[in-house]
Amino acid sequence: MKIDTAFIVDLQACVTRMGAALQKLDLTSQSGIKVKLSDIKSKGGLLSYDDHQVVVFIPDHSYKGVPAVEKNHAQGNKYHFAECITLDDMRASGKYEHRYSANNNPDGHFRIFDNQGNNAKNIALMPCQNCLKHINYQGFADASSTERHRILSQFSVIDLLSTYSTWFKNMPGIRPKTAGYTADWQDISLAFRRKKKFTCECCGVNLNDQRHLLHTHHINSDKQNNYAHNLKALCIDCHRKEHRHDHMLITPEQMHTINQLRMQQGLLKIDSWQSAYRLADEALHGVLKRYERRQPQSLPHVYHPVTSGVILDVAWPSQKVGIYVDISERQRKTLQQAGWSLMTIGQVLEI
């Protein structure tokens, strides 16, 4: 029987695609997947692979050796999560194109090895400080040395992934914390939210038609204390901005829904920088901090509608200046023709 060679080619292509798909599912492991730097894209200044937010690292630690890095994590290769100057230099040299792996494992451990006969191990490496500067993470770029030390010492991959989850279609594998609640918590939570008329007690958005986006927050973090004075109804966006809630994920669709409702309900009025941070997507805080430092008297608008179907993430309408994460080329040209000066998040952070 004669085998159709075209069929074989098609079958091989399918196998290749299936293999690639299976490989992508392994992003959550400490080993991650081997990547070429040229395949890593940028979104808002962050590193992206197939619309997953990723961290890239060099597994080979032959220069220092695994035992030395295990003893002192600062001896290891730094991992990267933004389009920083270090990664630019690596790309330009061409020597590191095939040395990197990528993952989005929330525990911040990476599988490293050496050529000295030592066993490969999962070790918590240190983040690249140039990456922290590039995205101005928690104001790192303009912070004092003492404040930088605090930010660096408290930095975690899980906080990074959750902070910027609203920019990526594919969510990292972070499981919500469900342990510690009382057996009747679901009933208590529903009754409390109903009492508050399904309205966020922080930003004021009414979520009666989107009740799953309203949470009940324990003010003192004690999940066993369900007395009314210890509870607060918060939308998922306001909830994740509470202390020790950085692990909470919000999808782009959820953030869009909350902002749409805030806009429809007239809640996006900003009269101070504090209100700007309260209403803005947490992923935009690095940009806001930069503008607050440089133009403190010029308050921004957040989630600003310009024309039908076009929303700017941050804008100064009187100056026709806008910042966006993701709009189409057609929309960008339309706004520019209308006199708007536009920048991506990444462009702002490079200034």
ZADO-1210 file (C-alpha; in nm, 4 decimals, padded with zeros to 6 digits):
<atoms>
<atom x="00.0000" y="00.0000" z="00.0000" code="MET" pos="1"/>
<atom x="00.1344" y="00.3408" z="-00.0986" code="LYS" pos="2"/>
<atom x="00.1460" y="00.5898" z="00.1873" code="ILE" pos="3"/>
<atom x="00.0467" y="00.9454" z="00.1060" code="ASP" pos="4"/>
<atom x="00.3527" y="01.1582" z="00.1858" code="THR" pos="5"/>
<atom x="00.1344" y="01.4665" z="00.2283" code="ALA" pos="6"/>
<atom x="-00.0494" y="01.2803" z="00.5040" code="PHE" pos="7"/>
<atom x="00.2801" y="01.2049" z="00.6772" code="ILE" pos="8"/>
<atom x="00.3820" y="01.5710" z="00.6617" code="VAL" pos="9"/>
<atom x="00.0446" y="01.6745" z="00.8053" code="ASP" pos="10"/>
<atom x="00.0745" y="01.4132" z="01.0797" code="LEU" pos="11"/>
<atom x="00.4230" y="01.5327" z="01.1713" code="GLN" pos="12"/>
<atom x="00.2958" y="01.8906" z="01.1899" code="ALA" pos="13"/>
<atom x="00.0140" y="01.7807" z="01.4218" code="CYS" pos="14"/>
<atom x="00.2593" y="01.5939" z="01.6453" code="VAL" pos="15"/>
<atom x="00.4816" y="01.9006" z="01.6588" code="THR" pos="16"/>
<atom x="00.1897" y="02.1231" z="01.7564" code="ARG" pos="17"/>
<atom x="00.0749" y="01.8720" z="02.0182" code="MET" pos="18"/>
<atom x="00.4260" y="01.8531" z="02.1587" code="GLY" pos="19"/>
<atom x="00.4461" y="02.2294" z="02.1795" code="ALA" pos="20"/>
<atom x="00.1092" y="02.2440" z="02.3527" code="ALA" pos="21"/>
<atom x="00.2138" y="01.9823" z="02.6042" code="LEU" pos="22"/>
<atom x="00.5396" y="02.1666" z="02.6674" code="GLN" pos="23"/>
<atom x="00.3581" y="02.4920" z="02.7422" code="LYS" pos="24"/>
<atom x="00.1574" y="02.3162" z="03.0135" code="LEU" pos="25"/>
<atom x="00.4842" y="02.2647" z="03.2018" code="ASP" pos="26"/>
<atom x="00.5352" y="02.6372" z="03.2692" code="LEU" pos="27"/>
<atom x="00.4355" y="02.5846" z="03.6317" code="THR" pos="28"/>
<atom x="00.7242" y="02.3475" z="03.7078" code="SER" pos="29"/>
<atom x="01.0518" y="02.4654" z="03.8619" code="GLN" pos="30"/>
<atom x="01.2339" y="02.3427" z="03.5504" code="SER" pos="31"/>
<atom x="01.0055" y="02.5345" z="03.3153" code="GLY" pos="32"/>
<atom x="01.0681" y="02.4991" z="02.9440" code="ILE" pos="33"/>
<atom x="01.3683" y="02.5809" z="02.7304" code="LYS" pos="34"/>
<atom x="01.3123" y="02.8994" z="02.5331" code="VAL" pos="35"/>
<atom x="01.4969" y="03.1215" z="02.2924" code="LYS" pos="36"/>
<atom x="01.5200" y="03.4824" z="02.4030" code="LEU" pos="37"/>
<atom x="01.3882" y="03.5822" z="02.0619" code="SER" pos="38"/>
<atom x="01.0631" y="03.3948" z="02.1417" code="ASP" pos="39"/>
<atom x="01.0029" y="03.5956" z="02.4593" code="ILE" pos="40"/>
<atom x="00.7772" y="03.8930" z="02.3912" code="LYS" pos="41"/>
<atom x="00.6989" y="04.2080" z="02.5866" code="SER" pos="42"/>
<atom x="00.3627" y="04.3174" z="02.7252" code="LYS" pos="43"/>
<atom x="00.3528" y="04.6364" z="02.9274" code="GLY" pos="44"/>
<atom x="00.7267" y="04.5960" z="02.9829" code="GLY" pos="45"/>
<atom x="00.6792" y="04.2448" z="03.1249" code="LEU" pos="46"/>
<atom x="00.8004" y="03.9197" z="02.9718" code="LEU" pos="47"/>
<atom x="00.5414" y="03.7099" z="02.7915" code="SER" pos="48"/>
<atom x="00.5400" y="03.3702" z="02.6234" code="TYR" pos="49"/>
<atom x="00.2295" y="03.2719" z="02.4259" code="ASP" pos="50"/>
<atom x="00.0302" y="03.5250" z="02.6335" code="ASP" pos="51"/>
<atom x="00.1512" y="03.3758" z="02.9619" code="HIS" pos="52"/>
<atom x="00.3399" y="03.6040" z="03.1956" code="GLN" pos="53"/>
<atom x="00.6752" y="03.4335" z="03.2513" code="VAL" pos="54"/>
<atom x="00.9991" y="03.4538" z="03.4437" code="VAL" pos="55"/>
<atom x="01.3176" y="03.3576" z="03.2597" code="VAL" pos="56"/>
<atom x="01.6328" y="03.2180" z="03.4183" code="PHE" pos="57"/>
<atom x="01.9583" y="03.0413" z="03.3308" code="ILE" pos="58"/>
<atom x="01.9536" y="02.6883" z="03.4821" code="PRO" pos="59"/>
<atom x="02.3260" y="02.6274" z="03.4251" code="ASP" pos="60"/>
<atom x="02.5184" y="02.7360" z="03.7371" code="HIS" pos="61"/>
<atom x="02.8464" y="02.5674" z="03.6525" code="SER" pos="62"/>
<atom x="03.0437" y="02.8864" z="03.7231" code="TYR" pos="63"/>
<atom x="02.9497" y="02.8989" z="04.0923" code="LYS" pos="64"/>
<atom x="02.8231" y="02.5448" z="04.1442" code="GLY" pos="65"/>
<atom x="02.4928" y="02.4307" z="04.2939" code="VAL" pos="66"/>
<atom x="02.6256" y="02.3964" z="04.6551" code="PRO" pos="67"/>
<atom x="02.7500" y="02.7569" z="04.6588" code="ALA" pos="68"/>
<atom x="02.4167" y="02.8896" z="04.5327" code="VAL" pos="69"/>
<atom x="02.2254" y="02.6714" z="04.7770" code="GLU" pos="70"/>
<atom x="02.4312" y="02.8173" z="05.0613" code="LYS" pos="71"/>
<atom x="02.3934" y="03.1767" z="04.9397" code="ASN" pos="72"/>
<atom x="02.1134" y="03.2470" z="04.6927" code="HIS" pos="73"/>
<atom x="02.2692" y="03.5806" z="04.6018" code="ALA" pos="74"/>
<atom x="02.5488" y="03.3823" z="04.4303" code="GLN" pos="75"/>
<atom x="02.3063" y="03.2484" z="04.1709" code="GLY" pos="76"/>
<atom x="02.2043" y="03.3887" z="03.8337" code="ASN" pos="77"/>
<atom x="01.9287" y="03.6449" z="03.8759" code="LYS" pos="78"/>
<atom x="01.5920" y="03.5702" z="03.7174" code="TYR" pos="79"/>
<atom x="01.4183" y="03.8190" z="03.4877" code="HIS" pos="80"/>
<atom x="01.0549" y="03.9185" z="03.4434" code="PHE" pos="81"/>
<atom x="01.0787" y="04.2505" z="03.2562" code="ALA" pos="82"/>
<atom x="01.2450" y="04.3999" z="02.9471" code="GLU" pos="83"/>
<atom x="01.5353" y="04.5325" z="03.1533" code="CYS" pos="84"/>
<atom x="01.8716" y="04.6609" z="03.0319" code="ILE" pos="85"/>
<atom x="02.0435" y="04.3391" z="03.1436" code="THR" pos="86"/>
<atom x="01.8207" y="04.1272" z="02.9211" code="LEU" pos="87"/>
<atom x="01.8718" y="04.3749" z="02.6353" code="ASP" pos="88"/>
<atom x="02.2481" y="04.3254" z="02.6704" code="ASP" pos="89"/>
<atom x="02.2027" y="03.9466" z="02.6755" code="MET" pos="90"/>
<atom x="02.0017" y="03.9612" z="02.3546" code="ARG" pos="91"/>
<atom x="02.2497" y="04.1940" z="02.1863" code="ALA" pos="92"/>
<atom x="02.5455" y="03.9676" z="02.2659" code="SER" pos="93"/>
<atom x="02.3754" y="03.6673" z="02.1037" code="GLY" pos="94"/>
<atom x="02.5600" y="03.4343" z="02.3411" code="LYS" pos="95"/>
<atom x="02.2624" y="03.3667" z="02.5649" code="TYR" pos="96"/>
<atom x="01.9923" y="03.2982" z="02.3050" code="GLU" pos="97"/>
<atom x="01.9609" y="02.9279" z="02.3943" code="HIS" pos="98"/>
<atom x="02.0633" y="02.9315" z="02.7616" code="ARG" pos="99"/>
<atom x="01.7346" y="03.0421" z="02.9184" code="TYR" pos="100"/>
<atom x="01.4338" y="02.8577" z="03.0512" code="SER" pos="101"/>
<atom x="01.0959" y="03.0101" z="03.1326" code="ALA" pos="102"/>
<atom x="00.8303" y="02.9327" z="03.3910" code="ASN" pos="103"/>
<atom x="00.5587" y="03.0988" z="03.5928" code="ASN" pos="104"/>
<atom x="00.5867" y="02.8822" z="03.9004" code="ASN" pos="105"/>
<atom x="00.4451" y="03.0868" z="04.1894" code="PRO" pos="106"/>
<atom x="00.6784" y="02.9518" z="04.4589" code="ASP" pos="107"/>
<atom x="00.9829" y="03.1288" z="04.3106" code="GLY" pos="108"/>
<atom x="01.2035" y="02.8182" z="04.3029" code="HIS" pos="109"/>
<atom x="01.4065" y="02.7231" z="03.9973" code="PHE" pos="110"/>
<atom x="01.5704" y="02.3960" z="03.8912" code="ARG" pos="111"/>
<atom x="01.9439" y="02.4596" z="03.8540" code="ILE" pos="112"/>
<atom x="02.2394" y="02.2349" z="03.7732" code="PHE" pos="113"/>
<atom x="02.6165" y="02.2482" z="03.7197" code="ASP" pos="114"/>
<atom x="02.8870" y="02.0468" z="03.5398" code="ASN" pos="115"/>
<atom x="03.0680" y="01.9544" z="03.8606" code="GLN" pos="116"/>
<atom x="02.8801" y="01.6320" z="03.9357" code="GLY" pos="117"/>
<atom x="02.6391" y="01.7839" z="04.1865" code="ASN" pos="118"/>
<atom x="02.2712" y="01.6931" z="04.1870" code="ASN" pos="119"/>
<atom x="02.0303" y="01.9405" z="04.0287" code="ALA" pos="120"/>
<atom x="01.8193" y="02.1197" z="04.2893" code="LYS" pos="121"/>
<atom x="01.5192" y="02.3511" z="04.3181" code="ASN" pos="122"/>
<atom x="01.6509" y="02.6738" z="04.4673" code="ILE" pos="123"/>
<atom x="01.4997" y="03.0178" z="04.5348" code="ALA" pos="124"/>
<atom x="01.7047" y="03.2563" z="04.3210" code="LEU" pos="125"/>
<atom x="01.7126" y="03.6352" z="04.3516" code="MET" pos="126"/>
<atom x="01.5216" y="03.8709" z="04.1194" code="PRO" pos="127"/>
<atom x="01.7000" y="04.1083" z="03.8835" code="CYS" pos="128"/>
<atom x="01.6977" y="04.4592" z="04.0315" code="GLN" pos="129"/>
<atom x="01.7016" y="04.6132" z="03.6846" code="ASN" pos="130"/>
<atom x="01.3694" y="04.4363" z="03.6227" code="CYS" pos="131"/>
<atom x="01.2282" y="04.5908" z="03.9398" code="LEU" pos="132"/>
<atom x="01.3448" y="04.9323" z="03.8195" code="LYS" pos="133"/>
<atom x="01.2047" y="04.8827" z="03.4709" code="HIS" pos="134"/>
<atom x="00.8455" y="04.8237" z="03.5836" code="ILE" pos="135"/>
<atom x="00.8895" y="05.0499" z="03.8878" code="ASN" pos="136"/>
<atom x="00.7599" y="04.7700" z="04.1064" code="TYR" pos="137"/>
<atom x="00.6146" y="04.9285" z="04.4228" code="GLN" pos="138"/>
<atom x="00.8058" y="05.2461" z="04.3338" code="GLY" pos="139"/>
<atom x="01.1436" y="05.0671" z="04.3298" code="PHE" pos="140"/>
<atom x="01.2996" y="05.2934" z="04.0625" code="ALA" pos="141"/>
<atom x="01.2718" y="05.6088" z="04.2730" code="ASP" pos="142"/>
<atom x="01.2914" y="05.4540" z="04.6190" code="ALA" pos="143"/>
<atom x="01.5615" y="05.5171" z="04.8788" code="SER" pos="144"/>
<atom x="01.8227" y="05.2464" z="04.9376" code="SER" pos="145"/>
<atom x="01.6441" y="05.1445" z="05.2585" code="THR" pos="146"/>
<atom x="01.3100" y="05.1178" z="05.0818" code="GLU" pos="147"/>
<atom x="01.4669" y="04.9263" z="04.7925" code="ARG" pos="148"/>
<atom x="01.6110" y="04.6770" z="05.0373" code="HIS" pos="149"/>
<atom x="01.2658" y="04.6276" z="05.1893" code="ARG" pos="150"/>
<atom x="01.0992" y="04.5779" z="04.8501" code="ILE" pos="151"/>
<atom x="01.3704" y="04.3351" z="04.7397" code="LEU" pos="152"/>
<atom x="01.3584" y="04.1328" z="05.0631" code="SER" pos="153"/>
<atom x="00.9777" y="04.1022" z="05.0466" code="GLN" pos="154"/>
<atom x="00.9542" y="04.0402" z="04.6723" code="PHE" pos="155"/>
<atom x="00.7926" y="03.7143" z="04.5625" code="SER" pos="156"/>
<atom x="00.7018" y="03.5640" z="04.2269" code="VAL" pos="157"/>
<atom x="00.3467" y="03.4906" z="04.3427" code="ILE" pos="158"/>
<atom x="00.2922" y="03.8617" z="04.4175" code="ASP" pos="159"/>
<atom x="00.4366" y="03.9566" z="04.0795" code="LEU" pos="160"/>
<atom x="00.2138" y="03.7147" z="03.8892" code="LEU" pos="161"/>
<atom x="-00.1017" y="03.8156" z="04.0732" code="SER" pos="162"/>
<atom x="-00.0335" y="04.1906" z="04.0458" code="THR" pos="163"/>
<atom x="-00.0167" y="04.1735" z="03.6666" code="TYR" pos="164"/>
<atom x="-00.2681" y="03.8927" z="03.6049" code="SER" pos="165"/>
<atom x="-00.5113" y="04.1418" z="03.4465" code="THR" pos="166"/>
<atom x="-00.2810" y="04.1845" z="03.1458" code="TRP" pos="167"/>
<atom x="-00.2615" y="03.8198" z="03.0393" code="PHE" pos="168"/>
<atom x="-00.5219" y="03.5828" z="02.8960" code="LYS" pos="169"/>
<atom x="-00.3621" y="03.2761" z="03.0529" code="ASN" pos="170"/>
<atom x="-00.3630" y="03.2654" z="03.4308" code="MET" pos="171"/>
<atom x="-00.0668" y="03.1277" z="03.6308" code="PRO" pos="172"/>
<atom x="-00.1263" y="02.8231" z="03.8470" code="GLY" pos="173"/>
<atom x="-00.2002" y="03.0040" z="04.1736" code="ILE" pos="174"/>
<atom x="-00.4606" y="02.8298" z="04.3847" code="ARG" pos="175"/>
<atom x="-00.6868" y="03.0454" z="04.6028" code="PRO" pos="176"/>
<atom x="-00.6368" y="03.0106" z="04.9764" code="LYS" pos="177"/>
<atom x="-00.9421" y="02.8236" z="05.1017" code="THR" pos="178"/>
<atom x="-00.8104" y="02.6707" z="05.4248" code="ALA" pos="179"/>
<atom x="-00.8978" y="02.8072" z="05.7669" code="GLY" pos="180"/>
<atom x="-01.2600" y="02.9121" z="05.7074" code="TYR" pos="181"/>
<atom x="-01.5437" y="02.7897" z="05.9271" code="THR" pos="182"/>
<atom x="-01.7771" y="02.5238" z="05.7872" code="ALA" pos="183"/>
<atom x="-02.0627" y="02.7753" z="05.7543" code="ASP" pos="184"/>
<atom x="-01.8517" y="03.0470" z="05.5906" code="TRP" pos="185"/>
<atom x="-02.0298" y="03.0420" z="05.2552" code="GLN" pos="186"/>
<atom x="-02.3657" y="03.1063" z="05.4219" code="ASP" pos="187"/>
<atom x="-02.2222" y="03.3797" z="05.6461" code="ILE" pos="188"/>
<atom x="-02.0527" y="03.5486" z="05.3517" code="SER" pos="189"/>
<atom x="-02.3666" y="03.5467" z="05.1373" code="LEU" pos="190"/>
<atom x="-02.5805" y="03.6841" z="05.4208" code="ALA" pos="191"/>
<atom x="-02.3290" y="03.9618" z="05.4884" code="PHE" pos="192"/>
<atom x="-02.2991" y="04.0622" z="05.1232" code="ARG" pos="193"/>
<atom x="-02.6772" y="04.0616" z="05.0904" code="ARG" pos="194"/>
<atom x="-02.6952" y="04.2896" z="05.3973" code="LYS" pos="195"/>
<atom x="-02.4540" y="04.5269" z="05.2209" code="LYS" pos="196"/>
<atom x="-02.6739" y="04.5110" z="04.9075" code="LYS" pos="197"/>
<atom x="-02.3854" y="04.3544" z="04.7136" code="PHE" pos="198"/>
<atom x="-02.1957" y="04.6827" z="04.7164" code="THR" pos="199"/>
<atom x="-01.8204" y="04.7219" z="04.7703" code="CYS" pos="200"/>
<atom x="-01.7540" y="04.9160" z="05.0898" code="GLU" pos="201"/>
<atom x="-01.4337" y="05.0597" z="04.9446" code="CYS" pos="202"/>
<atom x="-01.4965" y="05.1792" z="04.5873" code="CYS" pos="203"/>
<atom x="-01.8764" y="05.1729" z="04.6068" code="GLY" pos="204"/>
<atom x="-01.9423" y="04.9578" z="04.2988" code="VAL" pos="205"/>
<atom x="-02.2704" y="04.7678" z="04.3079" code="ASN" pos="206"/>
<atom x="-02.2284" y="04.4075" z="04.1976" code="LEU" pos="207"/>
<atom x="-02.5815" y="04.2804" z="04.2393" code="ASN" pos="208"/>
<atom x="-02.5681" y="04.1404" z="03.8845" code="ASP" pos="209"/>
<atom x="-02.2097" y="04.0110" z="03.9247" code="GLN" pos="210"/>
<atom x="-02.2215" y="03.8751" z="04.2776" code="ARG" pos="211"/>
<atom x="-01.9249" y="03.6417" z="04.2293" code="HIS" pos="212"/>
<atom x="-01.7034" y="03.9511" z="04.2001" code="LEU" pos="213"/>
<atom x="-01.7905" y="04.0658" z="04.5533" code="LEU" pos="214"/>
<atom x="-01.6028" y="03.9042" z="04.8423" code="HIS" pos="215"/>
<atom x="-01.6342" y="03.9159" z="05.2189" code="THR" pos="216"/>
<atom x="-01.3058" y="04.0248" z="05.3739" code="HIS" pos="217"/>
<atom x="-01.1848" y="03.9435" z="05.7271" code="HIS" pos="218"/>
<atom x="-01.0478" y="04.2755" z="05.8530" code="ILE" pos="219"/>
<atom x="-00.8053" y="04.1246" z="06.1076" code="ASN" pos="220"/>
<atom x="-00.7191" y="03.8266" z="05.8808" code="SER" pos="221"/>
<atom x="-00.8667" y="03.5798" z="06.1322" code="ASP" pos="222"/>
<atom x="-01.0882" y="03.3559" z="05.9185" code="LYS" pos="223"/>
<atom x="-01.2500" y="03.2117" z="06.2314" code="GLN" pos="224"/>
<atom x="-01.3744" y="03.5535" z="06.3450" code="ASN" pos="225"/>
<atom x="-01.7021" y="03.5984" z="06.1591" code="ASN" pos="226"/>
<atom x="-01.8492" y="03.8732" z="06.3745" code="TYR" pos="227"/>
<atom x="-01.9966" y="04.1560" z="06.1648" code="ALA" pos="228"/>
<atom x="-01.7484" y="04.4132" z="06.2986" code="HIS" pos="229"/>
<atom x="-01.4650" y="04.2012" z="06.1521" code="ASN" pos="230"/>
<atom x="-01.6193" y="04.1686" z="05.8063" code="LEU" pos="231"/>
<atom x="-01.6147" y="04.3980" z="05.5047" code="LYS" pos="232"/>
<atom x="-01.7735" y="04.3588" z="05.1612" code="ALA" pos="233"/>
<atom x="-01.5126" y="04.4231" z="04.8930" code="LEU" pos="234"/>
<atom x="-01.5056" y="04.3803" z="04.5166" code="CYS" pos="235"/>
<atom x="-01.2309" y="04.1461" z="04.4035" code="ILE" pos="236"/>
<atom x="-01.0143" y="04.4398" z="04.2920" code="ASP" pos="237"/>
<atom x="-01.0333" y="04.6217" z="04.6258" code="CYS" pos="238"/>
<atom x="-00.9951" y="04.2911" z="04.8105" code="HIS" pos="239"/>
<atom x="-00.6647" y="04.2044" z="04.6462" code="ARG" pos="240"/>
<atom x="-00.5268" y="04.5474" z="04.7417" code="LYS" pos="241"/>
<atom x="-00.5696" y="04.4661" z="05.1093" code="GLU" pos="242"/>
<atom x="-00.2590" y="04.3765" z="05.3111" code="HIS" pos="243"/>
<atom x="-00.1449" y="04.0154" z="05.2616" code="ARG" pos="244"/>
<atom x="-00.3878" y="03.9545" z="04.9759" code="HIS" pos="245"/>
<atom x="-00.1380" y="03.9883" z="04.6905" code="ASP" pos="246"/>
<atom x="-00.1928" y="03.6233" z="04.5944" code="HIS" pos="247"/>
<atom x="-00.5394" y="03.6929" z="04.4527" code="MET" pos="248"/>
<atom x="-00.5790" y="03.6659" z="04.0753" code="LEU" pos="249"/>
<atom x="-00.8087" y="03.8793" z="03.8614" code="ILE" pos="250"/>
<atom x="-00.8654" y="03.7967" z="03.4968" code="THR" pos="251"/>
<atom x="-00.8701" y="04.0720" z="03.2318" code="PRO" pos="252"/>
<atom x="-01.2434" y="04.0095" z="03.1872" code="GLU" pos="253"/>
<atom x="-01.3156" y="04.0508" z="03.5589" code="GLN" pos="254"/>
<atom x="-01.1194" y="04.3767" z="03.5787" code="MET" pos="255"/>
<atom x="-01.2994" y="04.5046" z="03.2683" code="HIS" pos="256"/>
<atom x="-01.6396" y="04.4176" z="03.4167" code="THR" pos="257"/>
<atom x="-01.5663" y="04.5958" z="03.7451" code="ILE" pos="258"/>
<atom x="-01.4390" y="04.9072" z="03.5682" code="ASN" pos="259"/>
<atom x="-01.7348" y="04.9098" z="03.3301" code="GLN" pos="260"/>
<atom x="-01.9733" y="04.9030" z="03.6259" code="LEU" pos="261"/>
<atom x="-01.7744" y="05.1707" z="03.8102" code="ARG" pos="262"/>
<atom x="-01.7929" y="05.3899" z="03.5013" code="MET" pos="263"/>
<atom x="-02.1664" y="05.3316" z="03.4520" code="GLN" pos="264"/>
<atom x="-02.2280" y="05.4077" z="03.8188" code="GLN" pos="265"/>
<atom x="-02.0213" y="05.7284" z="03.8109" code="GLY" pos="266"/>
<atom x="-01.7534" y="05.6005" z="04.0483" code="LEU" pos="267"/>
<atom x="-01.4360" y="05.6757" z="03.8505" code="LEU" pos="268"/>
<atom x="-01.4007" y="06.0310" z="03.9786" code="LYS" pos="269"/>
<atom x="-01.0470" y="06.0997" z="04.0984" code="ILE" pos="270"/>
<atom x="-00.9776" y="06.3894" z="04.3352" code="ASP" pos="271"/>
<atom x="-00.6428" y="06.2766" z="04.4780" code="SER" pos="272"/>
<atom x="-00.3565" y="06.0416" z="04.4073" code="TRP" pos="273"/>
<atom x="-00.4905" y="05.8183" z="04.6824" code="GLN" pos="274"/>
<atom x="-00.8182" y="05.7758" z="04.4956" code="SER" pos="275"/>
<atom x="-00.6229" y="05.7115" z="04.1739" code="ALA" pos="276"/>
<atom x="-00.4409" y="05.4198" z="04.3346" code="TYR" pos="277"/>
<atom x="-00.7647" y="05.2931" z="04.4900" code="ARG" pos="278"/>
<atom x="-00.9489" y="05.2825" z="04.1576" code="LEU" pos="279"/>
<atom x="-00.6672" y="05.1910" z="03.9191" code="ALA" pos="280"/>
<atom x="-00.5742" y="04.8363" z="03.8275" code="ASP" pos="281"/>
<atom x="-00.2868" y="04.7439" z="04.0593" code="GLU" pos="282"/>
<atom x="-00.0780" y="04.6592" z="03.7525" code="ALA" pos="283"/>
<atom x="-00.0764" y="05.0334" z="03.6737" code="LEU" pos="284"/>
<atom x="00.0615" y="05.1466" z="04.0082" code="HIS" pos="285"/>
<atom x="00.4218" y="05.1523" z="03.8859" code="GLY" pos="286"/>
<atom x="00.3224" y="05.3981" z="03.6116" code="VAL" pos="287"/>
<atom x="00.1141" y="05.6094" z="03.8504" code="LEU" pos="288"/>
<atom x="00.3989" y="05.6324" z="04.0997" code="LYS" pos="289"/>
<atom x="00.6292" y="05.7606" z="03.8259" code="ARG" pos="290"/>
<atom x="00.3818" y="06.0297" z="03.7204" code="TYR" pos="291"/>
<atom x="00.2988" y="06.1250" z="04.0789" code="GLU" pos="292"/>
<atom x="00.6660" y="06.1917" z="04.1435" code="ARG" pos="293"/>
<atom x="00.7169" y="06.3930" z="03.8238" code="ARG" pos="294"/>
<atom x="00.3790" y="06.5660" z="03.7842" code="GLN" pos="295"/>
<atom x="00.2177" y="06.5640" z="04.1320" code="PRO" pos="296"/>
<atom x="-00.0333" y="06.8391" z="04.0448" code="GLN" pos="297"/>
<atom x="-00.1655" y="06.6605" z="03.7356" code="SER" pos="298"/>
<atom x="-00.4180" y="06.3982" z="03.8456" code="LEU" pos="299"/>
<atom x="-00.4899" y="06.1247" z="03.5913" code="PRO" pos="300"/>
<atom x="-00.8131" y="05.9625" z="03.4790" code="HIS" pos="301"/>
<atom x="-00.8197" y="05.5818" z="03.4906" code="VAL" pos="302"/>
<atom x="-01.0143" y="05.3556" z="03.2559" code="TYR" pos="303"/>
<atom x="-01.0974" y="05.6586" z="03.0440" code="HIS" pos="304"/>
<atom x="-01.3383" y="05.6147" z="02.7466" code="PRO" pos="305"/>
<atom x="-01.2186" y="05.8167" z="02.4488" code="VAL" pos="306"/>
<atom x="-01.4433" y="05.6985" z="02.1682" code="THR" pos="307"/>
<atom x="-01.6734" y="05.4066" z="02.1039" code="SER" pos="308"/>
<atom x="-01.4989" y="05.0856" z="02.2050" code="GLY" pos="309"/>
<atom x="-01.1677" y="05.2512" z="02.2991" code="VAL" pos="310"/>
<atom x="-01.0626" y="05.2746" z="02.6629" code="ILE" pos="311"/>
<atom x="-00.7310" y="05.4243" z="02.7748" code="LEU" pos="312"/>
<atom x="-00.5888" y="05.2732" z="03.0933" code="ASP" pos="313"/>
<atom x="-00.4556" y="05.6096" z="03.2130" code="VAL" pos="314"/>
<atom x="-00.5292" y="05.9481" z="03.0562" code="ALA" pos="315"/>
<atom x="-00.5052" y="06.3239" z="03.0948" code="TRP" pos="316"/>
<atom x="-00.7954" y="06.4305" z="02.8694" code="PRO" pos="317"/>
<atom x="-00.7291" y="06.8058" z="02.8894" code="SER" pos="318"/>
<atom x="-00.3797" y="06.7437" z="02.7509" code="GLN" pos="319"/>
<atom x="-00.4909" y="06.4598" z="02.5215" code="LYS" pos="320"/>
<atom x="-00.2249" y="06.2316" z="02.6660" code="VAL" pos="321"/>
<atom x="-00.3038" y="05.8640" z="02.7100" code="GLY" pos="322"/>
<atom x="-00.1367" y="05.5415" z="02.8204" code="ILE" pos="323"/>
<atom x="-00.2551" y="05.1963" z="02.7160" code="TYR" pos="324"/>
<atom x="-00.1714" y="04.8314" z="02.7608" code="VAL" pos="325"/>
<atom x="-00.3429" y="04.6896" z="02.4571" code="ASP" pos="326"/>
<atom x="-00.5387" y="04.8656" z="02.1802" code="ILE" pos="327"/>
<atom x="-00.5501" y="04.7859" z="01.8100" code="SER" pos="328"/>
<atom x="-00.3351" y="04.9640" z="01.5533" code="GLU" pos="329"/>
<atom x="-00.6491" y="05.1047" z="01.3916" code="ARG" pos="330"/>
<atom x="-00.7687" y="05.2478" z="01.7237" code="GLN" pos="331"/>
<atom x="-00.4264" y="05.3955" z="01.7923" code="ARG" pos="332"/>
<atom x="-00.4152" y="05.5706" z="01.4551" code="LYS" pos="333"/>
<atom x="-00.7701" y="05.7028" z="01.5008" code="THR" pos="334"/>
<atom x="-00.6806" y="05.8582" z="01.8351" code="LEU" pos="335"/>
<atom x="-00.3570" y="06.0058" z="01.7027" code="GLN" pos="336"/>
<atom x="-00.5464" y="06.1641" z="01.4145" code="GLN" pos="337"/>
<atom x="-00.7767" y="06.3187" z="01.6757" code="ALA" pos="338"/>
<atom x="-00.4740" y="06.4814" z="01.8396" code="GLY" pos="339"/>
<atom x="-00.4002" y="06.2299" z="02.1142" code="TRP" pos="340"/>
<atom x="-00.0417" y="06.1604" z="02.2212" code="SER" pos="341"/>
<atom x="-00.0244" y="05.7930" z="02.3095" code="LEU" pos="342"/>
<atom x="00.2303" y="05.5703" z="02.4833" code="MET" pos="343"/>
<atom x="00.2351" y="05.2060" z="02.5836" code="THR" pos="344"/>
<atom x="00.3020" y="05.1133" z="02.9457" code="ILE" pos="345"/>
<atom x="00.6441" y="04.9874" z="02.8393" code="GLY" pos="346"/>
<atom x="00.7314" y="05.3170" z="02.6715" code="GLN" pos="347"/>
<atom x="00.6353" y="05.5157" z="02.9808" code="VAL" pos="348"/>
<atom x="00.8500" y="05.2978" z="03.2026" code="LEU" pos="349"/>
<atom x="01.1526" y="05.3444" z="02.9760" code="GLU" pos="350"/>
<atom x="01.1431" y="05.7248" z="03.0157" code="ILE" pos="351"/>
</atoms>
